[in-house]
Amino acid sequence: MGTATDGAGPARPGPGTAGPQTEHKSAHDRGTGGGGAGRQGRTAIGRGLVAAGFLLPALVLLGALVVYPIGYSVQRSFFDRSGEGFAGLDNYVEIFTDDSIFTAVRNNAIWVLVAPVVATALGLIFAVLTERVRWGTAFKLIVFMPMAISMLAAGIIFRLVYEQDPERGVANAVWVGVHDTFAESSVFPRAHPLPAHPLKEGGGGSFVTEEPVRAGRPVLLPLVGVAPGTMPSDAGAARRAAPETGRITGTAWLDFTRGGGGTVNAVDPRELGLKGLTVEAVKDGRVVAETRAAADGTFSLPAAADGALLRLPADNFREQYNGVDWLGPALVTPAIIGSYVWMWAGFAMVLIAAGLASVPRELLEAARMDGANEWQVFRRVTVPLLAPVLAVVLVTLMINVLKIFDLVYIIAPGSAQDDANVLALQLYRSSFGTDAHLGVGSAIAVLLLLLVVPVMFFNIRRMRRESRR
């Protein structure tokens, strides 16, 4: 009699027992999985090597042109002029104690606080207004056009614009035209009497007669110091005034004979009358009569002038107005900042206009429907929505002005370059030339780097926050 297992098939493995096929499959799977992981690792290493191969030239250039110069500048900033003796922090102390370098630091602070803000504000105004004018695109093109000009060319242009001579400088030509509309300059600037003339200084730039005048006795008022070529075109030959009963008469003329000759205090035939010269009769400090000289220099005053002193007021001799000294010590930095704004306001306008194009119009219309006027819409809706773009423009311009060099070097004349000095220009002046001090120059370079780095970090953090939104 057979056992129960004789008629049954092969015994099945229990639930906890792995059969031969299962063990073989598991081993195969383990072998396959191990090979896949190895291939993936080798693939990742290969990709890394390929990426490193592509990045290597850029890394070499970055190290050679950026990392090494920065490291060398930091090291050199701690050594003296010769580069052999260790100076510690002396070079950094000199930056804030030397008057010329400290002026550069102060001017850089003015640049950072003023130029980016003004350029950004103008760019915002232009971007908003050009949306409402018919020829907005053409206006944007005109405003942006200075960006196509190099800093060198812009510096040369504005060196001519700020020229002191109104015949050459556009700024002063406009300014003088406006000024002369309300206060015309005298045609006899710097005219004055000689010691032998019967005139003396009367205070405040005026001249008075030495003795009181009397009716019936012609008065002579000679002056010199006026170039014949600057005399009025309709000035005639001077003529001695005839006496008049009960009136004060006289002659005011240029006591100078071209080519030599002539007699002092005498009206010579070839001498010219001072046409338009104002003559006042003064008694006890009060003007009792006034007149102007004719083309031949003669004048006549009423009887009230009898016994008075004749005065030639200072208005006769006011210097010709030559405009504003734009490139003088007081205005040279604002003038150069103005040229920078002229160039970069277009850049700010284009970026802000691009951001303005993405602002939802529904928000603006909703604000208007709620009763907000245009100024409230601009201040409460448009500007807050443009805040990220305005921050980009402002930070970009701040980094740019920290490195400003070209405009200052070209526009500021030699006499005012110390007053317009900035850190980048001082870096150039300290690092090159016969009196170069590479230790101070390197310290200024490190200071510029330290000033730029926080602004760059702020910009990077802001861009990362924007990308996560």
C-alpha positions in Angstrom: 0.0 0.0 0.0 1.6 3.3 -1.2 1.8 6.5 0.8 -0.3 9.5 0.2 2.4 11.2 -1.7 2.8 8.5 -4.3 -0.3 9.5 -6.2 0.1 13.2 -5.8 2.3 15.4 -8.0 5.7 16.7 -6.8 5.6 18.3 -3.5 4.9 22.1 -3.6 7.1 24.3 -1.5 5.6 25.9 1.5 4.8 29.5 1.7 8.1 30.2 3.4 10.2 28.2 1.0 11.7 29.6 -2.2 11.9 27.2 -5.0 14.7 26.8 -7.5 13.1 29.0 -10.2 12.4 31.8 -7.7 15.9 31.8 -6.4 17.3 31.9 -10.0 15.0 34.8 -10.9 16.0 36.8 -7.8 19.6 36.3 -8.5 19.1 37.4 -12.1 17.3 40.5 -11.0 20.0 41.4 -8.5 22.6 41.0 -11.2 20.7 43.2 -13.6 20.0 45.8 -11.0 23.7 46.1 -10.0 24.7 46.5 -13.6 22.1 49.2 -14.2 23.4 51.2 -11.2 26.9 50.9 -12.5 25.9 52.1 -15.9 24.0 55.1 -14.5 27.0 56.0 -12.3 29.3 55.8 -15.3 26.9 57.9 -17.4 26.7 60.6 -14.7 30.5 60.8 -14.5 30.7 61.1 -18.3 28.2 63.9 -18.3 30.1 65.7 -15.6 33.3 65.4 -17.5 31.6 66.7 -20.7 30.1 69.6 -18.7 33.5 70.4 -17.1 35.1 70.3 -20.6 32.8 72.9 -21.8 33.1 75.0 -18.7 36.8 74.8 -18.4 37.7 77.6 -20.9 35.2 79.9 -19.2 36.5 79.0 -15.8 40.1 79.6 -16.9 39.2 83.0 -18.3 37.2 83.9 -15.2 40.1 82.9 -13.0 42.6 84.8 -15.1 40.6 88.0 -15.6 38.5 88.2 -12.4 39.6 86.0 -9.5 43.4 86.5 -9.9 43.2 90.3 -10.3 40.9 90.6 -7.3 43.2 88.5 -5.1 46.3 90.3 -6.3 44.6 93.7 -5.6 43.6 92.7 -2.1 47.2 91.5 -1.4 48.8 94.6 -3.0 46.6 97.0 -1.0 48.5 96.0 2.1 51.9 97.0 0.8 53.6 100.3 0.3 54.4 102.2 -2.8 57.3 100.0 -3.8 55.4 96.8 -3.1 58.2 95.4 -0.8 57.2 96.8 2.6 54.1 95.7 4.5 51.9 98.8 5.1 48.9 97.2 6.9 45.8 99.3 6.7 47.7 102.6 6.0 46.5 102.7 2.4 42.9 102.4 3.5 43.4 105.1 6.1 44.8 107.4 3.4 41.6 107.0 1.4 39.7 108.8 4.1 42.4 111.3 5.2 43.7 112.5 1.8 41.6 115.5 0.7 41.6 114.6 -3.0 40.6 110.9 -2.4 38.0 111.9 0.2 36.5 114.2 -2.3 36.2 111.3 -4.7 34.4 109.2 -2.0 32.0 112.1 -1.3 31.3 112.7 -5.0 30.7 109.0 -5.4 28.1 109.1 -2.7 26.4 112.1 -4.4 26.4 110.1 -7.7 24.8 107.0 -6.1 22.1 109.0 -4.3 21.2 111.4 -7.2 21.9 110.0 -10.6 20.1 106.6 -10.5 17.0 108.2 -8.8 16.8 111.0 -11.3 17.3 108.8 -14.3 14.7 106.2 -13.0 12.2 108.9 -12.2 12.5 110.4 -15.7 12.3 107.0 -17.3 9.1 106.3 -15.3 7.6 109.6 -16.4 8.6 109.1 -20.0 7.3 105.5 -20.0 3.9 106.6 -18.6 3.4 109.6 -20.8 4.5 108.0 -24.0 1.5 105.6 -23.7 -0.8 108.6 -24.0 0.7 110.5 -26.9 0.2 109.8 -30.6 3.9 109.7 -31.5 4.9 107.7 -28.4 7.2 105.3 -30.4 9.1 108.2 -32.1 9.5 109.9 -28.7 10.9 106.7 -27.2 13.3 106.4 -30.1 14.6 110.0 -29.6 15.0 109.5 -25.8 16.7 106.2 -26.2 19.0 107.4 -29.0 21.8 108.7 -26.6 22.4 105.1 -25.5 23.9 104.4 -28.9 26.6 107.0 -28.2 29.7 105.9 -26.3 30.7 107.6 -23.0 33.7 109.1 -24.8 31.6 110.7 -27.5 29.0 111.9 -24.9 31.8 113.5 -22.9 33.1 115.4 -25.8 29.5 116.6 -26.7 28.8 117.9 -23.2 32.3 119.4 -22.9 31.1 121.7 -25.8 27.6 122.1 -24.4 29.0 123.4 -21.1 31.5 125.7 -22.8 31.7 129.0 -21.0 31.7 131.1 -24.2 28.0 131.6 -25.2 29.2 131.6 -28.9 30.2 128.0 -28.5 28.4 126.5 -25.5 24.7 125.6 -26.1 23.8 125.8 -22.4 25.2 129.2 -21.9 23.8 130.5 -25.2 20.3 129.6 -24.0 21.0 131.0 -20.5 22.5 134.2 -21.8 19.5 134.7 -24.1 17.1 134.3 -21.3 19.1 136.6 -19.0 19.6 139.4 -21.5 15.8 139.4 -22.2 15.3 140.8 -18.7 18.7 142.4 -17.9 20.6 143.6 -21.0 24.3 144.0 -20.5 26.1 147.3 -20.8 27.9 148.2 -24.0 30.7 149.8 -22.0 32.0 147.1 -19.6 35.3 147.9 -17.9 35.2 151.5 -19.0 36.9 153.8 -16.4 38.6 157.2 -16.1 42.3 157.9 -16.0 43.9 159.6 -12.9 44.2 162.8 -15.0 40.4 162.8 -15.8 38.0 164.9 -13.7 36.2 161.8 -12.4 36.7 159.7 -9.3 35.2 156.5 -7.9 31.8 157.0 -6.4 31.4 153.6 -4.8 29.7 150.4 -6.1 31.4 150.7 -9.5 30.1 154.2 -10.3 32.1 157.4 -11.0 31.4 161.0 -10.0 32.8 164.4 -10.9 35.3 165.9 -8.5 33.5 169.3 -8.4 29.8 170.3 -8.6 28.7 171.4 -12.0 27.4 174.9 -13.0 24.9 175.9 -15.6 26.5 177.5 -18.7 29.8 175.7 -18.2 30.1 172.5 -20.4 31.3 169.4 -18.5 33.8 166.9 -19.9 33.3 163.2 -18.9 36.2 161.3 -20.6 36.6 157.5 -20.2 39.0 154.9 -21.5 39.0 151.1 -21.4 36.5 150.4 -24.2 37.8 148.7 -27.3 36.9 150.7 -30.4 35.6 147.5 -32.0 33.0 147.0 -29.2 31.6 150.6 -29.5 28.0 150.9 -30.7 27.9 150.8 -34.5 26.0 154.1 -34.6 28.3 156.0 -32.3 29.5 159.2 -34.0 32.5 161.4 -33.7 32.6 163.1 -30.3 31.7 166.8 -30.3 32.2 169.4 -27.6 28.9 170.5 -26.1 27.9 174.1 -26.5 26.9 176.1 -23.3 23.2 176.6 -22.7 21.7 179.2 -20.4 20.1 177.6 -17.3 21.1 174.1 -18.3 24.0 171.7 -17.6 25.6 170.5 -20.9 28.6 168.3 -21.5 30.3 165.5 -23.5 30.9 161.9 -22.6 33.4 160.3 -25.0 36.1 157.7 -25.4 39.3 159.6 -24.7 41.3 157.4 -26.9 42.6 158.0 -30.5 43.2 154.9 -32.6 46.7 154.9 -33.9 48.0 157.2 -31.2 48.0 161.0 -30.8 45.3 163.1 -29.3 45.2 165.1 -26.1 44.0 163.9 -22.6 40.8 165.7 -21.5 40.3 167.2 -24.9 37.7 166.1 -27.5 39.7 165.1 -30.6 38.1 164.7 -34.0 38.9 161.0 -34.3 37.4 160.1 -30.9 33.9 158.6 -30.5 31.0 159.6 -28.3 29.7 157.2 -25.7 26.2 156.9 -27.0 23.6 155.8 -24.4 25.8 156.4 -21.4 23.6 157.3 -18.4 24.4 160.5 -16.6 22.8 161.4 -13.2 22.8 164.7 -11.3 23.1 163.9 -7.5 22.4 166.4 -4.7 22.7 165.2 -1.0 22.7 161.6 -2.2 19.5 162.0 -4.2 19.2 161.9 -8.0 17.6 165.2 -9.2 18.0 164.7 -12.9 19.0 162.0 -15.4 19.8 161.8 -19.1 21.6 159.8 -21.7 24.4 160.8 -24.0 23.7 161.2 -27.7 25.6 159.6 -30.6 28.2 162.3 -30.5 28.5 162.0 -26.7 26.7 165.3 -25.8 24.1 165.5 -23.1 21.9 168.2 -21.5 20.4 168.4 -18.0 17.8 170.8 -16.6 18.5 173.7 -14.2 17.8 171.4 -11.3 21.2 169.8 -11.8 23.0 173.2 -11.2 25.4 172.7 -8.2 25.0 168.9 -8.3 27.7 166.2 -8.8 27.4 164.3 -12.0 27.5 160.5 -11.5 28.0 157.8 -14.1 26.1 154.8 -12.4 27.5 151.3 -12.2 24.9 150.1 -14.7 26.9 151.8 -17.4 29.8 149.5 -16.8 28.2 146.2 -15.9 30.2 143.3 -17.3 28.8 141.5 -20.2 27.0 138.4 -19.0 28.8 135.2 -20.2 26.4 132.7 -18.6 27.0 130.2 -15.9 30.4 128.6 -15.1 29.0 125.0 -15.5 32.4 123.4 -15.3 33.6 125.5 -12.3 34.2 123.9 -8.9 30.7 124.5 -7.6 28.7 123.1 -10.5 30.9 120.6 -12.3 29.5 117.5 -10.5 25.8 118.4 -11.1 26.7 119.2 -14.7 28.3 115.8 -15.3 25.4 114.1 -13.6 23.1 115.9 -16.0 25.0 114.4 -19.0 24.7 111.0 -17.4 21.0 111.3 -17.0 20.7 112.4 -20.6 22.3 109.2 -21.7 20.6 106.7 -19.3 17.1 108.0 -18.9 16.3 106.3 -22.2 17.6 103.0 -20.8 15.3 103.3 -17.8 12.4 104.3 -19.9 12.6 101.2 -22.2 12.8 98.8 -19.2 10.0 100.5 -17.4 7.8 100.7 -20.5 8.3 96.9 -21.0 7.1 96.4 -17.4 4.2 98.8 -17.9 3.0 96.8 -20.9 2.5 93.8 -18.6 0.4 95.7 -16.0 -3.3 94.4 -16.2 -5.4 97.2 -17.6 -8.4 95.9 -15.7 -6.8 97.1 -12.4 -6.3 100.6 -13.8 -9.8 100.8 -15.1 -11.2 99.5 -11.8 -9.4 102.2 -9.9 -10.8 104.9 -12.3 -14.3 103.5 -11.9 -13.9 103.7 -8.1 -13.3 107.4 -8.5 -9.5 107.6 -8.5 -8.0 110.4 -10.5 -5.0 109.9 -12.8 -2.5 111.0 -10.2 -4.0 108.5 -7.6 -4.0 105.8 -10.2 -0.4 106.5 -11.0 0.7 106.7 -7.4 -1.5 104.0 -5.8 -1.7 101.4 -8.6 0.9 101.9 -11.4 3.9 102.5 -9.3 3.4 99.6 -6.8 2.8 97.2 -9.7 6.0 98.5 -11.3 8.1 98.2 -8.1 10.0 95.1 -9.2 11.0 96.7 -12.5 11.9 100.0 -10.8 14.1 98.1 -8.4 15.9 96.4 -11.3 16.5 99.7 -13.0 17.6 101.5 -9.9 20.0 98.8 -8.8 21.5 98.5 -12.3 22.1 102.2 -12.4 23.6 102.3 -8.9 26.2 99.6 -10.0 26.9 101.6 -13.1 27.5 105.0 -11.4 29.8 103.4 -8.9 32.2 102.7 -11.8 31.7 106.1 -13.6 34.9 107.2 -15.1 34.7 108.3 -18.8 32.3 111.3 -18.4 34.2 112.8 -15.5 37.6 112.4 -17.1 36.4 113.9 -20.4 34.0 116.7 -19.3 35.8 118.1 -16.2 38.6 120.5 -17.2 42.0 120.1 -15.5 41.3 123.1 -13.2 38.1 121.4 -11.8 39.0 117.7 -12.1 39.9 117.6 -8.4 36.4 118.9 -7.5 34.7 116.4 -9.9 36.9 113.5 -8.8 35.3 110.1 -8.3 36.7 106.8 -7.1 37.2 105.2 -10.5 39.0 108.3 -11.7 41.1 108.4 -8.6 41.9 104.8 -9.1 43.3 105.6 -12.5 45.3 108.6 -11.2 46.7 106.7 -8.3 47.7 103.7 -10.3 49.4 105.3 -13.4 51.7 108.2 -14.0 55.0 109.3 -12.5 53.6 109.7 -9.0 51.7 106.4 -9.0 51.0 104.6 -5.7 49.8 101.1 -6.5 49.1 100.4 -2.9 46.6 103.2 -2.6 45.2 102.4 -6.1 44.7 98.7 -5.1 43.0 99.9 -1.9 40.6 102.1 -3.9 39.9 99.1 -6.2 39.0 96.9 -3.1 36.8 99.7 -1.7 34.9 99.8 -5.0 34.5 96.1 -5.0 33.1 96.2 -1.4 30.7 98.9 -2.4 29.4 97.0 -5.4 29.1 93.5 -3.8 26.2 94.4 -1.4 24.2 95.9 -4.3 24.8 92.8 -6.4 23.7 90.5 -3.6 20.6 92.5 -3.1 19.8 92.2 -6.8 20.5 88.4 -6.8 18.2 87.8 -3.8 15.5 89.9 -5.3 15.7 88.0 -8.6 15.5 84.7 -6.7 12.4 85.8 -4.8 10.8 86.8 -8.1 11.6 83.5 -9.7 10.0 81.5 -6.8 6.7 83.4 -7.2 
